[in-house]
Amino acid sequence: MTNPSKGRTGMIEFRGVNKWFGALNVLKDITLSVEPREVVVVCGPSGSGKSTLIRCINGLETIRDGDLVVDGQRLGDPATNMTRLRTEIGFVFQSFNLYPHKTALENVTLAPIHVRKIPRAEAEKAGRELLAKVGLADKVNAYPAQLSGGQQQRVAIARCLGMRPKIMLFDEPTSALDPEMISEVLDVMVAVAEEGMTMMVVTHEMGFARKVAQRVVFMDAGAIVESGTPDEFFSHPKTDRSRAFLSKILRH
Amino acid sequence: MIWQQLQSLAGSYPLALRGLGMTVMLSLISLVLGTLIGFGLGILRTGGNRLISGLIGAWVDLIRGTPFLVQIFLIFFILPELGIELDAFTAGIIALTNLAACFICEIVVAGIRSVPTGQVEAALASGLSRWHRMRQVVLPQAMRIVLPPLVGQYVLLIKDSSVVSAIGLTDLTRVGWLVVQRVPNGLLVFFLVGLGYFIVCYPLIMLARRLEQRMGAAHGEVQL
């Protein structure tokens, strides 16, 4: 079923993807291709299916029909080793989901040690460097409960980077944060994007979208309604639904 | 008269020690085996295979829903009919281990289910295998919920071991029965038997209480 030879294949390819929660069609005929090194921002009203969309990419949700090809491997194909594919995909959660019983450094080194089989000393060295990179060199031995939301989310990003993924997915990474902590997380995300990471980011942060995204995808009621460059989308939205949405998030 | 009885009781001292030793031995072996099997069953029960999970659930319900004395009789008297010959000690260990495993299974299941889904998703997303997800992420957090009732279960197990005297094992309770035939003062004899159990159980009761108090303090994992 996979047709890598047929035209350009993106890093992430949705072709006619549908998903239902019971009778509810949460993803409607999604077709979307994300190129390597591309940064795509997904926005839309709550319940529009944007989180579900990116959760499908690493198999946290399964699709009912259509094709979803990630890094050349078709999801749901018996030949695809999902656990191995997940090691190539970093996922940043809205609620951080750091391991509360492990320190910041242990959170970062857990998967490299047990999945990548990197020797502990080497993993710890890399982990310290990553934590320094996200501005948390002094929090290496802190437990998540001792960190602020913004710090926890930066550890979570470092935890993903520790696996040296090809793709990073962000599911509303700043919406659980107090306003004064949003920029410290966005700064880290901008740095990751500028290093050439393939990224899909569910967010309403327009500043971030304008700065690093090549494309903004607007979803409503499970379907992709509009997609374009950040400038096109924010300055000249084409549909009534995107205009209504933008007027709501721009009001304040 | 009471003085004579006490003297006679003092003479039963070696027998009492043997009984206490038997009780501790039975409890300890089935406690260790029951914990291992109970954790295994609990992990399998939450593992997502409907058939395995259903079978374990049915077995646990069956064991929880029948008297322990009946279970012991079934193992000791009925299995030989089917050609499986067991001595009383082995039968006692099997019965106690099975009982402990079933109760511990339920405790472990409750602990595993208390771990937030987000934790499992984070572990999944980083590509951790099933074993590492369990070992590194889920179980350490589940232990917070599991430990206090687990230790409580050990206390119950030690007390339940008294039932094995029914198939002729000379544990502390049976020593009581033997002694009371020579020293006809049931109140005194079984007071001492009860004291023997209490001495073994009380440290565990204290431990359970301390663990419960510590739950709030830890960062998510219980440090003993």
Contacts between the chains, C-beta under 8 A, distances in Angstrom:
chain1	res1	chain2	res2	distance
A	58	B	124	8.0
A	58	B	125	5.6
A	59	B	124	7.9
A	60	B	121	5.8
A	60	B	124	6.7
A	60	B	125	6.8
A	83	B	127	5.5
A	83	B	129	6.3
A	84	B	127	6.9
A	86	B	124	6.7
A	86	B	125	6.0
A	86	B	126	7.1
A	86	B	127	4.2
A	87	B	126	7.3
A	87	B	127	3.5
A	89	B	125	7.3
A	90	B	125	7.6
A	90	B	126	7.9
A	91	B	121	7.9
A	91	B	122	7.7
A	91	B	125	3.9
A	91	B	126	7.9
A	93	B	118	6.3
A	93	B	121	7.1
A	93	B	122	6.6
A	95	B	118	5.8
A	97	B	116	7.9
A	97	B	118	4.1
A	97	B	119	6.2
A	97	B	121	6.5
A	97	B	122	3.9
A	98	B	122	7.6
A	99	B	119	6.8
A	99	B	122	7.2
A	99	B	123	8.0
A	99	B	136	7.8
A	99	B	137	5.8
A	99	B	141	7.9
A	99	B	220	7.5
A	100	B	141	7.0
A	100	B	219	6.0
A	100	B	220	3.3
A	101	B	140	4.9
A	101	B	141	6.0
A	101	B	218	7.8
A	101	B	219	5.8
A	101	B	220	3.7
A	101	B	221	3.6
A	110	B	126	7.3
A	110	B	128	7.4
A	110	B	136	6.0
A	110	B	137	8.0
A	111	B	126	3.9
A	111	B	127	6.1
A	111	B	128	6.0
A	114	B	128	6.2
A	114	B	129	7.6
A	114	B	132	4.7
A	114	B	136	6.6
A	115	B	126	6.9
A	115	B	127	4.7
A	115	B	128	6.0
A	115	B	129	7.4
A	115	B	132	7.4
A	143	B	219	4.4
A	143	B	220	7.6
A	144	B	219	7.8
A	145	B	219	5.8
A	145	B	220	7.6
A	159	B	126	7.0
A	160	B	126	7.4
A	163	B	126	6.2
A	163	B	127	6.9
